[in-house]
Amino acid sequence: MAQSLIVRGASAVIGWYRTINFMENDIAMLALLEEILINKKDLPDSVASVMEEFGSDLHYSSKLLQILPER
């Protein structure tokens, strides 16, 4: 599904590799937005920062991934 969004013109797709509960998702997404919008980090660095901060604490050991168009 992510690849079809990229083909249709999305500049990136962010999603979880495994199941994650809604509370963890909400907290991680707020942290991701803070990294991008407030700290002015690019997407790969923002995802890495969020995973560094939350990765070991996630209940289902999920991983936040980004899919970018091939260049």
N, C-alpha and C positions, 0 to 999 in steps of 0.2 A: 504494500500500500504506500509506504513512504516513497518508493522509487517512482510510482505513478504520479505522486504529487510533485516530485522533482521534474519529471518529464513535462508536466503541465505548467511549470514555471516557478514553483516555490524555490526560494533562495536557500532554504534549509528546512529540515524536519527534525524535531526533537521528540524523543519518546523513550520509554522504559523497555529494557530487554526482557524483563520478567514482571510478574505481578507486583504491584505496590499498593498499599492501602491509601485511601483518599487523604487522610491527614498528613501522611509523609509526603505524598505528592504535592499537596498544597504548600507545605512548608518549603519543600525543595524548589518549587516553581517560583515562590516569592524570593527565595535566595538567588535563583538564577536571574530573575528580572532585576534585582538589586545589583548584581554583578555587571549586567549589560547596561542598564540605564543610569545607575548612580556612579558606579566605579569605572564606567566606560571601557570595560574589557570586551574583547571580541568573543564570538560565540564559542570557539574551541576552548579558550582559556576560562570562560565562564562555566562551561560544563565541567571542566577539570576541577575548578575550585569547588563547585557544588558537590561533586563526587568525593573530593578530598574531605570536605566538611561532614557529609552525611553518609558516605558509602558504607562504613563499618557499622553504622547504627540502624540501617534499614532492616525491617523485620523479615522481608523475603529475600534479602541479598540481591536485590535488583540492581541494574546498572543503567544510568542515564546515558543515552547515546545521541549523537547528532549525525545526520546524513546530509552531506553537501553534494552539490552537482559536481560531476567530474569536469576537470578543466583541461 
